[in-house]
Amino acid sequence: MYYLTENKEMLGFGSLDCYPNIFNFTTTRKGGFSKGNYASLNGSYYSGDEKELVDRNWDRILSHSNIQPRLVVRPYQTHEDKVLKIDEAFLELTHQEQENAIQGVDGLITNIPKVLLTVATADCVPITISEPDSGVIAVVHAGWRGTVNRIVKNAIQLIIDSYGCDPTKLLVGIGPSISLKSFEVGDEVVDKFERAGFELNKILWYNTSSDKHHVDLWKANALLIASCGVPFGNISVANICTYERHEEFFSARRLSIKSGRTITGIMLKK
């Protein structure tokens, strides 16, 4: 990934540079108005920050592109596996009806231009998916629970079922999130991955000095994506650990749940 702005407020995947019709970004902590654990470019309305400050932060985020606020989709995420298709019927709903529809949603897909799909993360894995030729995009929030529940596979399958996309043409970006080195977990988490059928030898590391297991969420999701028919060469990984780089990206493990959230978004320009 590389910085999209001189003041380092946003990054984007270079793998999408040759597709000018797709706008993608991940925010950093820089350039906003929030204070304390939300400092400064917090994009979440659901983590305890002052609404007025989040409003100003979103004004800053949207100032970098020609995006209408009413076409920004911000789901209320619950670490589950639900993916929602944003279609014309959704856009015709009232604001309250839309708010109700995105409750408990952790993934979004659409083929409608100028609709910005977003997720908010603070160590969890943000994943963008696009098929530039067909004009289809998606974004997914994959924490360890979402990963166990294979949410990224749900999103890809919905893309295929809804738009007839060829998975070999999908381009996927795994954004800034917690790394294998930093993601220490208890035995109960390891057990859930094992029960879900993951090959633990491919995603697990046992730290002998701490007597703890670590899970590689980047690898786990890349394997899920590849199992859908997406070539590994089409999967870009940011290799940015939010826990290690907590001064630049929000990390709930560093700052607590009552802290800011990084925003990852993707949009078809036309």
Rosetta silent file (secondary structure, phi, psi, omega in degrees, C-alpha in Angstrom):
SEQUENCE: MYYLTENKEMLGFGSLDCYPNIFNFTTTRKGGFSKGNYASLNGSYYSGDEKELVDRNWDRILSHSNIQPRLVVRPYQTHEDKVLKIDEAFLELTHQEQENAIQGVDGLITNIPKVLLTVATADCVPITISEPDSGVIAVVHAGWRGTVNRIVKNAIQLIIDSYGCDPTKLLVGIGPSISLKSFEVGDEVVDKFERAGFELNKILWYNTSSDKHHVDLWKANALLIASCGVPFGNISVANICTYERHEEFFSARRLSIKSGRTITGIMLKK
SCORE:     score description
SCORE:     0.000 S_00000001
   1 L     0.000  157.065  179.006    0.000    0.000    0.000 S_00000001
   2 E  -139.264  159.059 -177.957    1.061    3.593   -0.495 S_00000001
   3 E   -73.341  132.660  179.617   -0.085    6.969    0.842 S_00000001
   4 L   -88.762  -20.279 -177.437   -2.791    8.653   -1.223 S_00000001
   5 L  -126.783  152.530 -177.327   -2.379   12.048    0.436 S_00000001
   6 L   -64.113  -32.348 -178.896    0.676   14.133    1.331 S_00000001
   7 L   -88.401   10.875  172.916   -0.341   14.334    5.003 S_00000001
   8 L    61.259   37.960  176.144   -0.605   10.530    5.189 S_00000001
   9 L   -81.844  -23.202 -173.736   -4.328   10.410    6.049 S_00000001
  10 E  -143.012  149.887  170.873   -5.037    7.563    3.595 S_00000001
  11 E  -123.290  159.661  176.149   -3.418    4.613    1.908 S_00000001
  12 E  -141.345  161.505  178.376   -4.438    2.678   -1.178 S_00000001
  13 L   -84.366  123.576  178.279   -3.529   -0.589   -2.885 S_00000001
  14 H   -64.394  -22.190 -179.390   -1.167   -0.119   -5.799 S_00000001
  15 H   -65.143  -15.267  179.429   -2.612   -3.245   -7.385 S_00000001
  16 H  -103.458    3.611 -176.468   -5.697   -1.192   -8.315 S_00000001
  17 L   -60.647  -30.805 -177.624   -3.816    1.757   -9.801 S_00000001
  18 L   -83.777    7.017  177.585   -4.398    0.560  -13.348 S_00000001
  19 L  -121.646   82.613 -174.712   -8.169    0.610  -12.779 S_00000001
  20 L   -63.590  -13.160 -179.967   -9.088    4.307  -12.557 S_00000001
  21 L   -80.349   -7.977 -178.136  -12.774    3.456  -12.170 S_00000001
  22 E  -113.786  124.898  175.572  -12.163    2.048   -8.688 S_00000001
  23 E  -106.700  123.233  178.137  -11.430    4.238   -5.672 S_00000001
  24 E  -134.314  148.796 -179.748  -10.119    2.410   -2.609 S_00000001
  25 E  -158.966  158.487  166.915   -8.596    3.647    0.627 S_00000001
  26 E  -132.937  129.723 -178.504   -7.744    2.870    4.218 S_00000001
  27 E   -80.677  159.498  169.920   -7.462    5.745    6.667 S_00000001
  28 L  -106.361 -167.504  176.898   -4.746    6.280    9.236 S_00000001
  29 L   -86.948   -3.564 -170.132   -5.102    8.082   12.585 S_00000001
  30 L   -87.547  147.580  167.786   -3.812   11.351   11.118 S_00000001
  31 L    90.015    7.018 -177.667   -5.664   14.509   10.139 S_00000001
  32 L  -103.375 -161.929 -172.418   -8.860   14.301   12.202 S_00000001
  33 L  -124.587   -7.366 -177.420  -10.496   16.094   15.095 S_00000001
  34 L   -74.564  161.956 -174.029  -11.159   13.451   17.753 S_00000001
  35 L  -120.197  168.533  174.286   -9.297   13.353   21.075 S_00000001
  36 H    61.287 -133.982  179.791   -7.785   10.810   23.461 S_00000001
  37 H   -68.220   -7.678  179.373   -8.082    7.185   22.343 S_00000001
  38 H  -100.048   -0.931 -175.733  -10.043    8.443   19.315 S_00000001
  39 L   -69.528  130.804   -7.747   -7.294   10.775   18.121 S_00000001
  40 L  -123.932  -26.922 -176.932   -7.615   11.812   15.581 S_00000001
  41 L   -96.237   59.736  177.651   -9.289   10.552   12.390 S_00000001
  42 L   -73.632  128.380 -178.725  -11.801    8.196   14.023 S_00000001
  43 L  -106.664    7.692 -176.466  -14.444    7.118   11.521 S_00000001
  44 L  -102.206  132.065  173.448  -16.752    5.110   13.793 S_00000001
  45 L   -88.325   -4.493 -169.579  -20.032    6.377   15.216 S_00000001
  46 L  -111.309    9.493 -175.447  -20.385    3.202   17.282 S_00000001
  47 L  -113.358    9.218  173.310  -17.324    3.195   19.543 S_00000001
  48 L   105.495   -0.217  179.836  -18.153    5.993   21.981 S_00000001
  49 L   -76.777  163.279  177.948  -16.704    9.084   20.304 S_00000001
  50 L   -71.773  130.326 -175.704  -18.581   12.410   20.077 S_00000001
  51 H   -57.204  -41.146 -177.539  -20.859   12.444   17.025 S_00000001
  52 H   -61.288  -37.307  179.396  -19.913   16.006   16.077 S_00000001
  53 H   -72.144  -39.097  177.046  -16.246   15.085   15.920 S_00000001
  54 H   -64.898  -38.345  175.808  -16.916   11.954   13.873 S_00000001
  55 H   -56.589  -45.796 -179.699  -19.003   14.096   11.501 S_00000001
  56 H   -66.376  -37.276  177.402  -16.022   16.405   11.017 S_00000001
  57 H   -62.750  -41.083  179.221  -13.727   13.436   10.494 S_00000001
  58 H   -68.857  -33.974  173.951  -16.020   12.109    7.774 S_00000001
  59 H   -59.087  -39.461  179.214  -16.086   15.526    6.122 S_00000001
  60 H   -67.938  -44.493 -179.904  -12.293   15.263    5.978 S_00000001
  61 H   -60.631  -45.663 -175.804  -12.374   11.704    4.610 S_00000001
  62 H   -75.408  -15.637 -179.417  -14.915   12.561    1.910 S_00000001
  63 L   -68.438  -15.809 -178.043  -13.086   15.732    0.917 S_00000001
  64 L   -84.453   -3.769  178.239  -10.514   13.602   -0.897 S_00000001
  65 L  -156.140  165.368 -177.715  -13.021   12.436   -3.491 S_00000001
  66 L   -86.752   77.033 -177.181  -16.350   13.415   -4.994 S_00000001
  67 L  -117.871  129.711  177.095  -18.562   11.281   -2.744 S_00000001
  68 L   -80.644  129.656 -178.666  -22.075   12.206   -1.652 S_00000001
  69 H   -53.332  -34.624 -177.626  -22.606   11.599    2.091 S_00000001
  70 H   -70.744  -13.096 -179.947  -25.985    9.948    1.435 S_00000001
  71 H  -103.462   14.226  175.222  -24.233    7.296   -0.682 S_00000001
  72 E   -93.449  125.522 -179.553  -21.824    6.232    2.074 S_00000001
  73 E  -107.147  117.731 -178.324  -22.762    2.860    3.593 S_00000001
  74 L  -122.938   94.815 -175.758  -21.475    2.318    7.152 S_00000001
  75 L   -71.145  154.350  171.585  -22.749   -0.987    8.605 S_00000001
  76 E   -89.694  102.363 -170.386  -23.168   -1.687   12.302 S_00000001
  77 L   -83.426  143.379 -178.476  -20.738   -4.599   12.559 S_00000001
  78 L  -133.441   20.847  177.226  -21.182   -7.466   14.997 S_00000001
  79 L    60.411   35.371  178.333  -18.323   -9.852   14.093 S_00000001
  80 L  -110.428 -155.336 -173.647  -20.692  -12.222   12.305 S_00000001
  81 L  -124.226   18.475 -177.229  -20.896  -13.500    8.726 S_00000001
  82 L   -81.963  131.843  177.338  -23.752  -11.506    7.184 S_00000001
  83 E  -120.600  133.053 -175.962  -23.103   -9.847    3.822 S_00000001
  84 E  -114.372  134.470  174.688  -25.579   -7.366    2.351 S_00000001
  85 E   -86.304  122.222  177.946  -26.129   -6.509   -1.298 S_00000001
  86 L   -92.802  105.139 -176.957  -26.507   -2.762   -1.786 S_00000001
  87 L  -120.561 -174.185 -179.018  -28.935   -2.403   -4.686 S_00000001
  88 H   -62.035  -36.401  179.548  -31.406    0.180   -5.956 S_00000001
  89 H   -61.289  -40.157  177.516  -34.048   -1.116   -3.545 S_00000001
  90 H   -64.386  -44.121 -177.272  -31.724   -0.389   -0.608 S_00000001
  91 H   -66.724  -22.181  178.941  -30.971    3.117   -1.872 S_00000001
  92 L   -83.831   -8.791  178.379  -34.692    3.860   -2.141 S_00000001
  93 L   -68.997  156.274  172.889  -35.226    3.088    1.565 S_00000001
  94 L   -68.013  166.253  179.994  -35.603    5.895    4.069 S_00000001
  95 H   -57.990  -44.077 -179.703  -32.578    6.730    6.197 S_00000001
  96 H   -66.196  -38.673  178.253  -34.026    4.849    9.173 S_00000001
  97 H   -64.641  -37.840  176.093  -34.889    1.833    7.022 S_00000001
  98 H   -65.292  -42.645  178.094  -31.322    1.765    5.736 S_00000001
  99 H   -58.594  -41.085  178.916  -29.989    1.979    9.292 S_00000001
 100 H   -65.800  -38.389 -175.963  -32.147   -0.998   10.237 S_00000001
 101 H   -69.538  -27.704 -176.727  -30.992   -2.978    7.194 S_00000001
 102 L   -97.716    9.458  173.454  -27.280   -2.596    7.987 S_00000001
 103 E   -70.333  130.650  178.252  -27.544   -3.719   11.614 S_00000001
 104 L    72.457   24.134 -179.872  -25.435   -6.819   12.162 S_00000001
 105 L  -107.180  132.220  179.684  -23.813   -6.600    8.734 S_00000001
 106 L  -121.506    7.179  176.422  -20.065   -7.194    8.316 S_00000001
 107 E  -152.278  146.851 -177.874  -19.797   -7.280    4.537 S_00000001
 108 E  -135.780  143.457  173.183  -21.189   -5.261    1.625 S_00000001
 109 E  -135.178  153.273  175.002  -21.313   -5.769   -2.146 S_00000001
 110 E  -163.644  164.269  169.331  -22.615   -3.614   -4.998 S_00000001
 111 L  -128.206   19.000 -177.569  -22.352   -2.830   -8.694 S_00000001
 112 L   -96.410  123.868  179.459  -23.815    0.670   -8.397 S_00000001
 113 L   -63.263  152.900  174.590  -21.449    3.559   -9.173 S_00000001
 114 L    69.627    7.798  173.137  -20.736    6.328   -6.638 S_00000001
 115 L   -95.157  121.312 -179.269  -21.797    4.184   -3.650 S_00000001
 116 E   -93.730  114.737  177.036  -19.004    4.046   -1.083 S_00000001
 117 E   -92.024  131.461 -176.927  -18.888    0.729    0.788 S_00000001
 118 E  -137.410  155.269  166.568  -17.021    0.919    4.098 S_00000001
 119 E  -135.015  157.339  179.558  -16.063   -1.077    7.165 S_00000001
 120 E  -115.005  134.468 -177.215  -14.467    0.087   10.418 S_00000001
 121 E  -139.761  158.749  172.648  -11.620   -1.824   12.045 S_00000001
 122 L  -152.527   71.041 -175.206   -9.106   -1.629   14.887 S_00000001
 123 L   108.837  -33.229  175.829   -6.970   -4.797   14.514 S_00000001
 124 L   -65.175  166.093 -172.280   -9.614   -6.812   12.634 S_00000001
 125 E   -93.730  118.396  171.066   -8.985   -7.498    8.948 S_00000001
 126 E   -90.036  133.360 -177.397  -10.510   -5.198    6.303 S_00000001
 127 E  -127.999  126.830  173.819  -10.806   -6.861    2.908 S_00000001
 128 E  -106.564  143.841 -179.820  -11.694   -5.187   -0.392 S_00000001
 129 E  -132.504  137.759  178.059  -12.829   -7.180   -3.411 S_00000001
 130 E  -149.151  151.005  171.240  -13.322   -5.932   -6.955 S_00000001
 131 E  -127.720   89.674 -170.454  -13.954   -7.151  -10.466 S_00000001
 132 L   -57.269  -38.082 -177.246  -13.012   -4.102  -12.539 S_00000001
 133 L   -66.371  -39.814 -179.584  -14.287   -5.388  -15.895 S_00000001
 134 L   -84.911  -17.723 -177.346  -17.760   -6.176  -14.549 S_00000001
 135 L    73.127   51.828  178.986  -17.885   -3.178  -12.225 S_00000001
 136 E  -127.223  137.275 -179.879  -18.479   -5.094   -9.002 S_00000001
 137 E  -137.109  162.099  177.620  -17.000   -4.262   -5.599 S_00000001
 138 E  -155.736  158.025  172.659  -17.187   -5.495   -2.013 S_00000001
 139 E  -141.204  143.718 -173.754  -15.744   -4.783    1.409 S_00000001
 140 E  -135.959  139.903  171.425  -15.559   -7.156    4.373 S_00000001
 141 E  -104.342  113.189 -175.501  -14.818   -6.853    8.090 S_00000001
 142 E  -122.705   88.601  167.593  -13.141  -10.093    9.186 S_00000001
 143 L   -75.735 -171.952 -178.412  -12.200  -10.343   12.837 S_00000001
 144 H   -66.752  -33.630  178.357  -11.256  -13.777   14.115 S_00000001
 145 H   -67.748  -43.969  177.275  -14.939  -14.662   14.593 S_00000001
 146 H   -63.514  -35.460  177.827  -15.809  -13.530   11.092 S_00000001
 147 H   -66.217  -45.740  176.805  -12.850  -15.449    9.761 S_00000001
 148 H   -57.210  -38.245 -179.206  -13.945  -18.626   11.560 S_00000001
 149 L   -85.218    5.222  173.419  -17.398  -18.124   10.046 S_00000001
 150 L    60.154   44.801 -177.197  -15.841  -17.648    6.577 S_00000001
 151 H   -63.223  -35.058 -178.642  -17.402  -14.248    5.910 S_00000001
 152 H   -67.019  -32.468  174.524  -15.077  -13.513    3.003 S_00000001
 153 H   -66.852  -38.768  177.101  -16.257  -16.715    1.289 S_00000001
 154 H   -59.898  -42.828 -179.146  -19.846  -15.594    1.835 S_00000001
 155 H   -64.610  -45.417 -179.618  -19.059  -12.282    0.166 S_00000001
 156 H   -64.519  -40.759  179.088  -17.365  -13.902   -2.830 S_00000001
 157 H   -65.127  -38.133  177.740  -20.182  -16.399   -3.249 S_00000001
 158 H   -66.081  -37.401  175.728  -22.762  -13.597   -3.139 S_00000001
 159 H   -61.040  -45.695 -179.747  -20.773  -11.722   -5.787 S_00000001
 160 H   -64.820  -46.010 -177.980  -20.769  -14.806   -8.017 S_00000001
 161 H   -67.608  -37.707 -174.606  -24.453  -15.555   -7.445 S_00000001
 162 H   -81.568  -36.670 -171.136  -25.608  -11.947   -7.855 S_00000001
 163 H  -123.308   -1.134  178.186  -23.475  -10.762  -10.751 S_00000001
 164 L    67.540   27.923 -177.426  -22.092  -13.893  -12.397 S_00000001
 165 L   -71.196  147.966  174.185  -18.485  -12.859  -11.800 S_00000001
 166 L   -86.010  117.326 -176.963  -15.598  -15.156  -12.624 S_00000001
 167 H   -60.583  -24.036  179.812  -13.633  -15.634   -9.353 S_00000001
 168 H   -70.633  -12.001  179.344  -10.363  -15.872  -11.293 S_00000001
 169 H  -102.846   -0.024  179.694  -10.837  -12.206  -12.224 S_00000001
 170 L   -75.270  140.424  175.009  -11.457  -10.935   -8.698 S_00000001
 171 E  -112.226  129.042 -173.060   -8.842   -8.643   -7.154 S_00000001
 172 E  -124.791  138.466  175.860   -8.582   -8.751   -3.372 S_00000001
 173 E  -122.765  125.638  175.819   -6.805   -6.505   -0.878 S_00000001
 174 E  -101.511  110.715 -168.995   -6.138   -7.518    2.745 S_00000001
 175 L   -86.377 -175.123 -179.167   -5.634   -4.260    4.598 S_00000001
 176 L   -55.877  130.269 -175.862   -3.870   -3.084    7.771 S_00000001
 177 E  -170.166  179.837 -174.920   -4.739   -5.329   10.724 S_00000001
 178 L   -72.689  141.008 -175.548   -3.130   -7.367   13.480 S_00000001
 179 L   -92.803  169.268  175.580   -0.293   -9.666   12.434 S_00000001
 180 L   -55.087  -46.043 -178.136    0.559  -13.244   13.339 S_00000001
 181 L   -58.435  -35.113 -173.687    3.340  -12.012   15.628 S_00000001
 182 L   -98.257  -15.754 -174.043    0.964   -9.786   17.598 S_00000001
 183 L   -92.027   80.166  176.182   -2.257  -11.830   17.577 S_00000001
 184 E   -81.277  134.153 -176.162   -1.897  -13.956   20.705 S_00000001
 185 E  -133.707  161.367  176.378   -4.953  -16.105   21.432 S_00000001
 186 L   -86.298  172.315 -178.198   -6.238  -18.537   24.023 S_00000001
 187 H   -62.170  -29.655 -178.146   -6.908  -22.239   23.532 S_00000001
 188 H   -66.887  -32.523  177.294  -10.622  -21.590   23.035 S_00000001
 189 H   -71.913  -43.206  176.551   -9.895  -19.556   19.884 S_00000001
 190 H   -57.317  -42.493 -179.807   -7.577  -22.234   18.546 S_00000001
 191 H   -61.572  -39.071 -179.588  -10.319  -24.785   19.186 S_00000001
 192 H   -66.617  -39.647  176.909  -12.844  -22.759   17.188 S_00000001
 193 H   -65.286  -40.560  179.679  -10.526  -22.594   14.186 S_00000001
 194 H   -65.263  -44.507  179.479   -9.884  -26.322   14.422 S_00000001
 195 H   -64.205  -28.677  179.847  -13.595  -27.143   14.705 S_00000001
 196 L   -80.484   -2.775  174.861  -14.249  -24.914   11.688 S_00000001
 197 L    91.642   12.599  178.004  -11.917  -27.062    9.600 S_00000001
 198 L   -73.276  145.461  175.060   -8.936  -24.726    9.204 S_00000001
 199 L   -80.463  100.096 -171.862   -5.547  -26.329    8.614 S_00000001
 200 H   -62.021  -31.064 -179.544   -3.862  -25.179   11.815 S_00000001
 201 H   -64.682  -16.862 -179.638   -0.357  -25.956   10.565 S_00000001
 202 H   -95.426  -19.586 -173.832   -0.837  -23.223    7.957 S_00000001
 203 H  -125.018   -1.360 -172.373   -2.218  -20.449   10.177 S_00000001
 204 E  -114.489  144.031  173.125   -0.945  -21.176   13.694 S_00000001
 205 E  -135.385  130.917  179.219    2.307  -20.375   15.493 S_00000001
 206 E  -100.976  119.439 -179.485    3.163  -21.516   19.004 S_00000001
 207 E   -89.309  105.367 -175.466    5.312  -19.065   20.955 S_00000001
 208 L   -66.959  -28.705 -178.312    7.408  -21.173   23.317 S_00000001
 209 L   -71.722  -32.235 -179.915    8.586  -18.170   25.341 S_00000001
 210 L  -104.064   -8.994 -177.564    5.037  -17.084   26.248 S_00000001
 211 L    60.462   38.179 -178.614    3.412  -20.526   26.030 S_00000001
 212 E  -130.452  151.569  173.622    0.726  -19.003   23.796 S_00000001
 213 E   -90.028  153.228  174.000   -0.640  -19.643   20.322 S_00000001
 214 E  -127.258  143.609  179.923   -0.820  -16.983   17.631 S_00000001
 215 E  -114.039  136.198  177.767   -3.192  -16.983   14.645 S_00000001
 216 L   -94.065   94.464 -179.030   -2.354  -15.589   11.196 S_00000001
 217 H   -69.856  -29.901  177.221   -5.592  -13.905   10.121 S_00000001
 218 H   -63.296  -47.777 -178.833   -4.008  -12.665    6.903 S_00000001
 219 H   -67.844  -41.820 -179.399   -3.118  -16.205    5.857 S_00000001
 220 H   -58.866  -44.133 -179.582   -6.409  -17.675    7.069 S_00000001
 221 H   -73.540  -34.989  176.948   -8.400  -15.241    4.944 S_00000001
 222 H   -62.641  -38.974  177.972   -6.082  -15.605    1.951 S_00000001
 223 H   -66.353  -39.416  176.758   -6.641  -19.373    2.065 S_00000001
 224 H   -63.181  -43.419 -179.692  -10.410  -18.863    2.230 S_00000001
 225 H   -62.935  -45.546 -179.740  -10.263  -16.491   -0.728 S_00000001
 226 H   -64.132  -32.414  179.927   -8.127  -18.882   -2.758 S_00000001
 227 H   -66.935  -15.553  177.426  -10.519  -21.728   -2.001 S_00000001
 228 L   -86.557   -3.840 -179.350  -13.184  -19.767   -3.906 S_00000001
 229 L   103.862    5.250  177.794  -11.075  -19.892   -7.069 S_00000001
 230 L   -82.092  125.304  179.003   -9.265  -16.574   -6.701 S_00000001
 231 L   -63.005  143.188  177.997   -5.589  -16.937   -7.733 S_00000001
 232 H   -57.940  -30.928  178.977   -3.083  -16.145   -4.981 S_00000001
 233 H   -66.156  -15.564  178.371   -1.510  -13.696   -7.408 S_00000001
 234 H   -93.309    2.490 -177.658   -4.726  -11.645   -7.271 S_00000001
 235 E  -107.432  115.431  177.158   -4.514  -11.263   -3.485 S_00000001
 236 E  -100.857  132.527  179.198   -2.572   -8.250   -2.192 S_00000001
 237 E  -115.147  127.232 -176.631   -1.624   -8.152    1.487 S_00000001
 238 L   -65.064  -30.451 -176.418   -0.721   -4.819    3.075 S_00000001
 239 L    57.065   36.544  176.695    1.612   -6.481    5.617 S_00000001
 240 L  -114.410  118.381  179.992    0.871   -3.625    8.024 S_00000001
 241 E   -91.838  117.923 -178.996    0.333   -4.629   11.662 S_00000001
 242 L   -69.322  -29.340  178.328   -2.001   -2.236   13.451 S_00000001
 243 L   -68.658  -44.053  179.686   -0.840   -3.448   16.861 S_00000001
 244 L   -72.688  -34.697 -177.661    2.805   -2.706   16.100 S_00000001
 245 L  -107.428   47.451 -174.311    2.027    0.558   14.298 S_00000001
 246 L   -67.920  -16.991  176.830   -0.611    1.760   16.768 S_00000001
 247 L   -75.225  -19.403 -179.387    0.574    5.351   16.560 S_00000001
 248 L  -106.750  -27.682 -179.239   -0.497    5.382   12.918 S_00000001
 249 L  -130.187  148.662  179.032   -3.464    2.979   12.975 S_00000001
 250 L   -69.616  138.925  178.910   -6.105    2.287   15.611 S_00000001
 251 L  -137.150  112.427 -179.500   -5.558   -0.864   17.657 S_00000001
 252 H   -65.066  -30.773  178.519   -8.203   -2.025   20.105 S_00000001
 253 H   -69.100  -24.863  177.032   -5.669   -4.284   21.806 S_00000001
 254 H   -88.823  -42.324 -167.692   -3.545   -1.236   22.512 S_00000001
 255 H  -106.424  -10.184 -174.091   -6.233    1.366   23.195 S_00000001
 256 L    88.485  167.077  179.964   -9.256   -0.711   24.364 S_00000001
 257 L   -61.988  -34.460  178.383  -12.602   -1.157   22.633 S_00000001
 258 L   -79.842   72.363 -179.067  -13.486    2.443   23.533 S_00000001
 259 L  -153.158 -178.836 -175.737  -11.181    3.870   20.917 S_00000001
 260 L   -75.255  170.494  179.439  -11.103    4.986   17.306 S_00000001
 261 L  -131.397  139.244  172.792  -11.593    2.932   14.169 S_00000001
 262 E   -78.867  142.112  178.471   -9.794    2.876   10.856 S_00000001
 263 E  -108.617  129.518  171.860  -12.063    3.122    7.798 S_00000001
 264 E  -115.451  130.313 -176.917  -11.551    1.047    4.675 S_00000001
 265 E  -137.196  158.002  176.562  -13.665    1.942    1.678 S_00000001
 266 E  -147.915  142.554 -175.256  -14.151    1.082   -1.974 S_00000001
 267 E  -150.350  142.032  168.309  -16.259    2.736   -4.662 S_00000001
 268 E   -84.300  127.924 -176.777  -16.972    2.522   -8.381 S_00000001
 269 L   -75.020  -35.274 -179.758  -16.468    6.002   -9.793 S_00000001
 270 L  -158.408    0.000    0.000  -18.791    5.557  -12.784 S_00000001
